[in-house]
Amino acid sequence: MTMHLQFLGAAGTVTGSKYLVRAGGNQLLVDCGLFQGFKPLRLRNWADPPFDPAAISAVVLTHAHIDHSGYLPVLLKKGFRGRIFSSEATLDLCRILLPDSARLAEEDAERANRRGYSKHKPAQPLYTERDAKAALAHFVTVPFGSDFEPVPGLKASLGRAGHILGASTVRVSDARVTVAFSGDLGRSHDSIMRPPETMTRADFLLVESTYGDRRHDPADPDLQLAQIVSRTIARGGTVVIPSFAVGRTQALLLSIARLKSKKKIPANLPVFLNSPLAEDATAIYHNHRAEHRLSEKECAAMCGAAKIVNSIEESKKLNLTNGPKIIVAGSGMATGGRVIHHIAAFGPRPENTIVFAGFQAGGTRGAAMLAGAREVKIHGEYVPIRAEVAALGNLSAHADADELMDWLKGFEKPPRRTFVTHGEPAAADALRLRIKDELGWDVRVPEHLESVDLSRKAGHA
């Protein structure tokens, strides 16, 4: 039996993770994510896929983030009827992330039609909440470290990747060849998650490179946040933090709770979590204690660090209130959700601060603001950015370049070939060079839609 691998996403970019494995007449998709960022990438979500969804036998997810899972409802709309394998926590998170992604798409389409700024008449969502819930019915959970057979003739297993709850590495093998997928790797000393498990063997390896060209800022993120908050409230301003609902929001809430208990920021400073989705995600941490470092007390402090803003009306009222406060809201790269309304409200005023706490993909509002953009487009209109824009450099859930190299050094012998994926071109190539120079491995950066025969000795196309 021959095994082929095709790169359908996260090749040449940091989003849209999709890898197609063909073996013995069966087709297995590892990850099924949405493209984000630059418009040419986002248009791929709407185009006919370069494969037949109805021919896919099964999907294995590394984790729940939308750039790894968000295309699943489209896959079903286009004919997929197989099973979706994941860890238990990944399913728990997908139960809230996928319907939320659909709701945001529906709200954006409705707003575009009401205000008339879409080129499409009428504007339509990529998928609906009903489509998202239909996808959830196809999930099958598997425990870490246990073999399962997603399609006939292929065995698979999940390892702990340490990135967010449920995040997994994936190994897929037939009788002769093993291909491993790093997924998104976490950090050795993350404030919440336990470190990724070591992987020791694979014939072929796909490794992410989100931070493949840089090291995280060694500064204490609690101290950084305290300094940002202190100078903002001294100006009478508001701190707006766009944050991913899963992972970074929980780290931020824990940091805020610690700063208040240590009196590094005022104990009575109002803090709002404008994301019911994040509230649901935070509660899931109580149910998966084995995957993170937090005690019951720390979980309780994290969950109680902010006032939850549930309704749209409450969200709108926040924009009308001046004075010191912290607002944490989705999305992490300011691509949608409630946070862009807060950026529109608070971004034009110099006393306020917008703080980014995670990776900002090229083409997103977050990347533009960190690069110094003086205005960003929100709902068809340009909004001036006069607020301070800051970044927390050590609060990422991704391994940096040194941590990626440390993880790779856990292999007992080099893979026959390593593919560097899930990174912007500069980051992917930088990691490629380090792997080649420091480890001496056969390594390359694949191109979008490239296909590789894994049954050949060197894995050439």
N, C-alpha and C positions, 0 to 999 in steps of 0.2 A: 504494500500500500504506500503510495506517495503522499506527502504532505506539502501543501502550498500555503504561503502566507501572503496576504495583500494588505497594504497600508491604505485604509480608506479615510483616515483622519489622523490628527496629531502628528502629521509628517510635514515639516516646514512651518508648523504653527503649534501653539500651546493649547489649542482647544479641539473639540470635535473628535475625541478618541473613538476610533473604530478599527478593529483589526479582524480580517476575515481569514479563518483557517479552513482549508478544504482538504478532506481526507476520505478515501474510500467512498466517494459519491455523496458524502455528507458535508454540510457547510455550518461552521460554528463561528459566531460573532463574539469576539471578546471586547466588551464595552460598546456603547451605543449612544454617543454623546452629541450634543448640539455644538455647532461652530458659533463662536462669539468674537466680538472685536470688529475688525475691518469689514466693510460692507461686502466685498467680494467673497469673504469667508462666510458671512451670514447668509448670503444668497445660496450657498450650497445646501442649507437646510431646506430650501424651497424647491430645489432642482430635483429631477428624477435621480434616485440613487444609482451609483455605478454598479449595482448588483441587483438581483431579484429578491426582494424581501420574502416572497413566498417560498423561495428555495432555501432559506435559512432554517436549519433544524432546531437550533437553540442559541441562546445568548448567555454568556457568563459576564457578570459585572464585577469590576474591581471595587467600585464604591459608588455612593449615591450622588455626588456632585453632578450638576446638570451638564457639564461638559463631558461627562462620562455616561450619563443615563438619560439625558433629556430628549433624545431622538426616539426612544422606545414607543411613545404613542404614535408617531409617524410610521414607524416600522409596522405596527399592527394595522394602521389605516391602509397600508400598501400591500397587505397580504400575509404578513408573518403570523403563524399560528402555533409556534413552538413554545418551549418552556424557557424561563429566564432564571438562571441560577445565581444566587448571591448568598452572602452571609446574612444572619438574622438581623443584625443591626442595620445593614444596608437596606433591607426591605422596610424596616421600621422608619428609616429616614425617607425612603422613596415614597412611602405612604403620605408624607406631608410635602416633599419637594416637588413631585411630579404634578399633583393637582394645583399647587401654588404656581408653578411655571405656566400651567394652562390658564389659570385665572388672570395672571399678568398679561398673557397674550390676548385674552379676550377683552380685558380692560383697555389695552393699547389700541386694539382694533375699534372698539366702541368709541374711544376718544378721538381717534383719527377720523372716523366717519362723522362724528358730531361737529368737529372743528374744521373738517374739510382739508386737512393737510397731507392726506395720503394720495399717492399717484394712482392707487387702485380704487376702483369704484364698484362695489364697496370694498373696504379693507376687510380681510378675513384673518382670523388667528391661525397660526400654524397647526394648532390642535386645540381641542376643547377640554374642559374638566372631565367630561364624560369619556373622552378618548383616553385621558390619563388614568382614570379609574379602571377602564377596561384593561389597560396594560398591567395593572397591579394583580389582576386575577391570574396572570401567567407565571407569577413568581414561585420558585421553589427554593427554600433555604437549605444550606448545607453547612455543617460545622467546620471550623478551621482544622486543617491537618488530616481530614478524611478524604479518601479517594471517592470520586463519583464518576459516572459515565454520562456526560451531557449529550453525546451522540454515539451511536454504535461504533465501536472500534477505537474510541478516544477516551482516555482517562484524564481526569483533571483533579486538582486539589487547590485549596486556598490557604495562604499563610497570612499572618498579621502584618500589615504594611505600616501601621502607626500614624496614618495621616489624619483620619477622622474616625469616628465610630464605624466599625464594620469594614474599614478599608482593607483591601486584600491584595496580596500578590497572587498570581495565577500561574499554575504549571499545567501544561497540556501535553500529552504524550500518546504515541501509538506504540507498537512493539519495538520500534527502532529509534525514534527521535523524540526528544523533549524540547519544547519551546516554552520559555518562561516570560512572564509579563510583570514588570515591577509595579504597575499601577502608579499611583502617586505615593511616594515614600515620605514618611514622617521623619521627625527629628530625634536624635539620641536623647536630648534633654528637654523635650517639650514640657510646658507647664502642666498639661493635662494628659496627653496621650502617652502610652508606653512606647518604647522604641520599636522600630520595625524588626521583625525576626530575620535572622540571617538566612540567606539562600546559599547552598553550597554547590549545586550542580545543575547544569542545563546545557544542552547542545547549542541552543540558540537563545539569545536574551534580548528583550526589548526593555530599555531603561529610560525613565523620564529624565528631562533636563530643564525643568522649569527655571531652576536657579543654577544651571550648569556653568555659568560664567561669572559667578560671584559668591562671596561669603556674606552671611548675615551679619549685620551690625552687632558687635559684641556688647553694646551698651544695654543696661538694664531697661527693658521696656516699661516696667512700672515707673521708674524714675523719669523716663522720657514722657510718658503720659501725664505724670504729675506736673512736670514743667509746662507742657502744652496747656493743660487745664488751668494751671495757676495764672499764666500770663493772659489767657483768654478771659477768665472771670475778672481779672484786674482791669480789663478794658470794658467790662460789663457785657461781654459777648457770650455767644452760645457755641459749644463744640458739637459739630455734626460728624458722626463716624459712620461712613458706609461700611457695612460688614456682612460677610457671608454668614447666612443663618446657622450653618453647621460648622463648628470648629472655632473660627475667629470670634464670633459673638460670645461664645462661652468663655474664651480666654480673656476677652475684654471685660466681661462682667466680673470674672474672678479678680482681675487686676483692679478694677474699680472698688470692689469690696475690700481688698487688701489695703488700698490707699486710704480709704475712709477709716478703717480700723486703726491704721497707723497715724492718722491725722495729717497725712500728706496732702489731702484735699479736704475741703469742709465736709463734715459728716452730714450736714443738712443740704448739700448741693443736690438739686433735683436731677434725677437720672431717668430717662425714658427709653424703654425698648419698644420701638415702633415696628414690631414684627411678631404677630401671633404665631407665625411659622417658627421663628426662633424660640419662642416660649415653648412650643411643642417639642422642638429639637432638644432644648435644654433638659426637659423632663425625661427624655429618653436616656440621658446619662445615668439616671438612677437605676435603670434596668439592665445596664451593661457594665457593671462595675469591674469586671475582669479586664476590660480593654483600656482603662484609664487609671490615673494615679490618685484621683480625688477621694478624700474621705467623705463620710456622710455629712460631716460638718461643713466641709468645703463645698460640697454639692448644694447644701442648703444656702450657704452664703452666696454662691453664684446665682442660684435661682431667685434669691431675694434682693439682688443688688439694684434692680430697676423696677419702676412702675411700668406695667404692660399697657401699651396703647392698642386697644382692640379695634375700635371702629374708625372708619374714614373721617367721621366728624371730629373725633378726638385728635386724629392726625392733623387735620386742617387747623384746629385750635392751637396746636403747638407752633405753627408758623406765624401766629398772630401775637405770640407772647415774646416780649423782649426780656433781657436780663440773663444772668448766668444759669446755665443748665447744660447737660450732656444729652444728646439724642443719638442713640444707636439704631440704625435702620438698614434694611436690605435695599439694594444689593451691593456686594463687596467692591465691584468695579464701576458702580454707578451706571449700570446699563439699563436699569428699570426699577420697578418697585417704588415704595414710598419715599426712599431716600432722595430721589431726584426732585421731588416736590420740596423737600427741605433744602436742597442745594439751590433751587430756584428762589427760595425765600430768604435764606441766610447768606448765600454766596455773594450777593452784591454788596454786602456791608463789611467794612474793614475790621470791625471789632470782633467778628466771628472767626472761627477756625474750622476747616474741613480736614479731617484726619483719615488717611488711608492706612489700613492695617494688614494688607496682604498684597499678593502679586497683582499687577495691573497689566492685562494683555493689551498689545498694540491695537489702536483703533477704538478703545473704550474711553468714556469720559474721564475715568480715573487716571488713565495714562496721560491723557491730554492735560488735565489739571496739574499733575505732578511735573509735567514738562514745562509748565509755566503758561498754559493757555489763559488768555485774558477773558475768554468767553466760551461757553459751551452751548450746544443746541439741545433744548429740552422741549419736547412736544411741539416741534415746528418753529420755535422761537429761540433767538439767541439771548442767553442770560450772562450778564457780565460777572466775572469772578474777581472781586476785590478783597474777599476774605483771605486770611492766611491759609495756605495749603501746606500740610505737614504729613510726614510718614513715620510710622512706627516700624523701624527696620528689623526688629528682632522678634516679631510676633507672627511670623509666617508658619504655616503648618507643613511646608515643604522642606525637605532636606536641602541644604545648600551644596555647593560644589564639593567641599571637603567631606561633608557627610555622605554624599552620593559615592564618592571614591572609597570611603571607609566601608560602606555597604558592599561595594563590588569586591573589595579585598576579602570578603568572607567566602568567596568561591574557592573550592579546593583545587580546581584547575580551570583554565580559561574556557569559556564557551567557544565553540567553533567559529561563531560570529556574533557580535553584539551590535544591535541597532539602537541608535540614540534618537528618541522620539519625544513628543510632548514638550517642545521648547521652541522659543523664537529662534530664527536661524543663527544668530550670534551665540546664543546660549548652547544650542545643540552642537555647534561646531567646536566651541571651546571645550565642552566635555569630551567630545570625540578625540580631540588632540591630547587631553590629559590621559584618557584611557590608553591611547596608543603609546604615548611617551612614557608614562609611569608604570603601566601594567604590561605593555607589549602585546596587547590583544589585537585580534582582527576586528576592526570596528568601522562602522560607516553610518552616515545619516541618510535614511531612505527618503525618496521623493513621494509625493502624493500619488496614489494609485499604483505605485510600484508593486510588482509581484515577485516573490522569491520561491524557488523550489528548495524546500528544506531537506529533501531526501538526498540531494547531491552533497558531496563531501564538503565543499566550501560554501554551499548555499547560494550559488550564483543564480541570477534570474534566467 
